[in-house]
Structure formats: structure tokens, C-alpha cells
């Protein structure tokens, strides 16, 4: 089956522009399917897939995606319909890549559907907002955004070149598939600067044993990106060494995990080992950005743009319960390793965040809250998380659960 480039736009306003993109992509050798996600009639150019067909894919039926007088609701509903439509087309093997054009509304609509597609599938979005904060549109996905420079409003001397470049880019992405990698088990790992010695030791040991190790910076989107790859089937197991994103989620730091952290891993029932890396801290930006009510807390300036706040015993109890609520529904083998000697480089004797009382609140509450079973275990070790012996224990635990899961 020939996999096509799906060219998506609100063709009530951008029909000529997406038609031009389709023309240039076809000239570059791609098979193209144009898709109209306009929320109003009439379309300004004919589409291979009209908006009614897209709307029909909405989980609640076409009426849920059409007929809204409020533009915000219309865009959201059509985004949900496009997500369902593209997922179905991809599952049928027809989608080789997706290109979209949009202003603010079209970018929100199309990017939502792109984020729902698997990592690795080419996705390119030409947008008027691509030179600003793209985090809401890209999220934890691999969406490529290209700034349109001028508005997506007509074919002119600037848009002609920009749109043609985008068309040629998506055609090249689809035509040139990446050769399949050798069959290695893939392991996702989470790391922070203050857990780098631990994760590096674990990674090097597993790589020597033939594992393909993917390390993610635990900055909120890092954990989300890892779980996106788990959902896509590109990660076979997880060593969640650094769960600091939970602290920011619960307390309100700048690197929150999001309420769904851990869910994809547990749902996939893949080998899973967890530790408590960097749960001694909540992250903020520059020191002057720390909320006023927290300025009297123990703060550590990590660098000019990152300020760390030491967590309290009460906060640590909240983290432990938040995590236990998730882990207690695990179905696959799960091992939680507690580093009694501290959870980061700066949570050790003589270091600024060394606080045995706060750590004990985290460790004891987690151990008490986890409903242990033969396949769900909590193990306490008398080491700092960056001690080589703790790294070795993480490796042993992962090999154990990996063997059990297989």
C-alpha cells in the first residue's frame, strides 16, 4: 500500500494554500490526500476528504463536530474529530505523514491531532505562531513547526517559497524511511543533573548487556515524552530513577509531571523499576521568580535560571501518597527502590538539602502506602542514590523484572 501525505487545513479560509502545498508535494513525488477541517462552508478549494467525512469520525458523531456557532467550541470539536480520523487512517496503513497549515485556531486544531499520532511518523505544521512559545502545540510529540513569516493568506512571493519548502520537506520525510534498527530491548530512563552519576552508571551497564537506553531529562515534558514513546511501543521497559516531576506537580513547580504521569507505563504492563530521584526539591526559574509565599523556604540556586526549593516532611508524605495511588494498580512486576542515604547529590551529609527527617517522611509513607504483592515490591537500601552500589541494585532489579515480564 502506498502511504500518502495527508495535507490538512481549514479549507474555508486556506483552501488555495493547502492546494498549493499538495501540488508541490506531488511534484516532489509524494502521494497526497487533502483534508478539509474547516468549520464553515463553503470550502475555497476541493478536498479529497471533506469536512463532513472528518466530522463523522468524532466519537459522538458528526453533529458533535459541526454546527457550533462558537468558534472556540467548533475548533476543539473538529480537532477531536480529526484526531479520530487520522488515527483510523494510520491504523489502516494509509498515512505516511501529515502536513498542516494554520493561524492560531488552525494550529490548535491540527496540532492536537498530530500529537496523538505515534512518535516517528512525519508531522510538519506551518504556522503563524511557530516563532513563539510552541510548547502547547508540540507537547511531548515530535511535531516539526515552521514559521510562516507572513500570514497563511494567499500565495505571494514569500508564502510561495515557505509553503513549497514545507511541501518538499514532508515529501522527503515520507520518501526516505529510516532503516530499521537492530532488534535491541529499549529502556527508558529519567535523569536530572543531581542524579546523573546514578543514571550514567545504570545506562553504561545495561548498554554493555545489549540494551538500547533512552535517557529523558525529568523536566515535565521529559517524563511525558518517555511515556509517549511507551504508548507508541518504542520503549519496552522503564527505569524511572528520577521522579522529581511529581514534586513539581504536587507543590506547583515549573517542571510538573502532569496528572497522568506513570499511567502509560502501568497500562502497558512493561518491566518497571522506580526510585525517588530528586524528590528533595521543587524547581523554579531564576530566584526572583520564586512565589512570594515560598521565599522564606530553604532555597538553592542551581544556576541563574534554576532555583531549587527543599521539600518538607509534609510535602514528601503527599508525594508518597500520590505515587502509591498510582503504583497500587500495577499489574506487571514493579520494584520500588528507596535510597536511604539521600535522593540526590545535594541530599547527602554536608550538602545543602541533607534532611534525614524529610527523607524519612517520604520513605516511610511510601513503604506504608504501597500494597505489596509478590509482583509489587518496595526495597530499602542504605545508600545515596548516586552510590555505585545503588546503581548496581537498580540494574539487578531491572534485569529481574525484565526476565519475569518476558
C-alpha positions, 0 to 999 in steps of 0.5 A, spaced: 500 500 500 502 506 498 502 511 504 500 518 502 501 525 505 495 527 508 495 535 507 490 538 512 487 545 513 481 549 514 479 549 507 474 555 508 479 560 509 486 556 506 483 552 501 488 555 495 494 554 500 493 547 502 492 546 494 498 549 493 502 545 498 499 538 495 501 540 488 508 541 490 508 535 494 506 531 488 511 534 484 516 532 489 513 525 488 509 524 494 502 521 494 497 526 497 490 526 500 487 533 502 483 534 508 478 539 509 477 541 517 474 547 516 468 549 520 464 553 515 462 552 508 463 553 503 470 550 502 475 555 497 478 549 494 476 541 493 478 536 498 479 529 497 476 528 504 471 533 506 469 536 512 463 532 513 467 525 512 472 528 518 466 530 522 463 523 522 469 520 525 468 524 532 466 519 537 459 522 538 458 523 531 458 528 526 453 533 529 458 533 535 463 536 530 459 541 526 454 546 527 457 550 533 456 557 532 462 558 537 468 558 534 472 556 540 467 550 541 467 548 533 475 548 533 476 543 539 470 539 536 473 538 529 480 537 532 477 531 536 474 529 530 480 529 526 484 526 531 479 520 530 480 520 523 487 520 522 488 515 527 483 510 523 487 512 517 494 510 520 491 504 523 489 502 516 496 503 513 494 509 509 498 515 512 505 516 511 505 523 514 501 529 515 502 536 513 498 542 516 497 549 515 494 554 520 493 561 524 492 560 531 485 556 531 488 552 525 494 550 529 490 548 535 486 544 531 491 540 527 496 540 532 492 536 537 491 531 532 498 530 530 500 529 537 496 523 538 499 520 532 505 515 534 512 518 535 516 517 528 511 518 523 512 525 519 508 531 522 510 538 519 505 544 521 506 551 518 504 556 522 503 563 524 505 562 531 511 557 530 516 563 532 513 563 539 512 559 545 510 552 541 510 548 547 502 547 547 502 545 540 508 540 540 507 537 547 511 531 548 510 529 540 515 530 535 511 535 531 516 539 526 513 547 526 515 552 521 514 559 521 510 562 516 513 569 516 507 572 513 500 570 514 497 563 511 493 568 506 494 567 499 500 565 495 505 571 494 512 571 493 514 569 500 508 564 502 510 561 495 517 559 497 515 557 505 509 553 503 513 549 497 519 548 502 514 545 507 511 541 501 518 538 499 520 537 506 514 532 508 515 529 501 522 527 503 520 525 510 515 520 507 520 518 501 526 516 505 524 511 511 529 510 516 532 503 516 530 499 521 534 498 527 537 492 530 532 488 534 535 491 541 530 491 548 529 499 549 529 502 556 527 508 558 530 512 563 529 519 567 535 523 569 536 530 572 543 533 573 543 531 581 542 524 579 546 523 573 552 519 576 546 514 578 543 514 571 550 514 567 552 508 571 545 504 570 545 506 562 553 504 561 551 497 564 545 495 561 548 498 554 554 493 555 548 487 556 545 489 549 540 494 551 538 500 547 537 506 553 533 512 552 535 517 557 529 523 558 531 529 562 525 529 568 523 536 566 515 535 565 515 534 558 521 529 559 517 524 563 511 525 558 515 524 552 518 517 555 511 515 556 509 517 549 514 513 546 511 507 551 504 508 548 507 508 541 511 501 543 518 504 542 520 503 549 519 496 552 521 497 559 522 503 564 527 505 569 524 511 572 530 513 577 528 520 577 521 522 579 522 529 581 516 531 576 511 529 581 514 534 586 513 539 581 506 537 580 504 536 587 507 543 590 506 547 583 513 547 580 515 549 573 517 542 571 510 538 573 509 531 571 502 532 569 496 528 572 497 522 568 504 521 569 506 513 570 499 511 567 502 509 560 507 505 563 502 501 568 497 500 562 502 497 558 504 492 563 512 493 561 518 491 566 518 497 571 523 499 576 522 506 580 526 510 585 525 517 588 530 521 584 530 528 586 524 528 590 528 533 595 526 539 591 521 543 587 524 547 581 523 554 579 526 559 574 531 564 576 530 566 584 526 572 583 521 568 580 520 564 586 512 565 589 512 570 594 509 565 599 515 560 598 521 565 599 522 564 606 523 556 604 530 553 604 532 555 597 538 553 592 540 556 586 542 551 581 544 556 576 541 563 574 535 560 571 534 554 576 532 555 583 531 549 587 526 549 593 527 543 599 521 539 600 518 538 607 516 532 611 509 534 609 510 535 602 514 528 601 508 524 605 503 527 599 508 525 594 508 518 597 501 518 597 500 520 590 505 515 587 502 509 591 495 511 588 498 510 582 503 504 583 497 500 587 494 498 580 500 495 577 499 489 574 506 487 571 512 486 576 514 493 579 520 494 584 520 500 588 527 502 590 528 507 596 535 510 597 536 511 604 542 515 604 539 521 600 535 522 593 540 526 590 547 529 590 545 535 594 541 530 599 547 527 602 551 529 609 554 536 608 550 538 602 545 543 602 538 539 602 541 533 607 534 532 611 534 525 614 527 527 617 524 529 610 527 523 607 524 519 612 517 522 611 517 520 604 520 513 605 516 511 610 509 513 607 511 510 601 513 503 604 506 504 608 502 506 602 504 501 597 500 494 597 505 489 596 504 483 592 509 478 590 509 482 583 509 489 587 515 490 591 518 496 595 526 495 597 530 499 602 537 500 601 542 504 605 545 508 600 545 515 596 542 514 590 548 516 586 552 510 590 555 505 585 552 500 589 545 503 588 546 503 581 548 496 581 541 494 585 537 498 580 540 494 574 539 487 578 532 489 579 531 491 572 534 485 569 529 481 574 523 484 572 525 484 565 526 476 565 519 475 569 515 480 564 518 476 558 
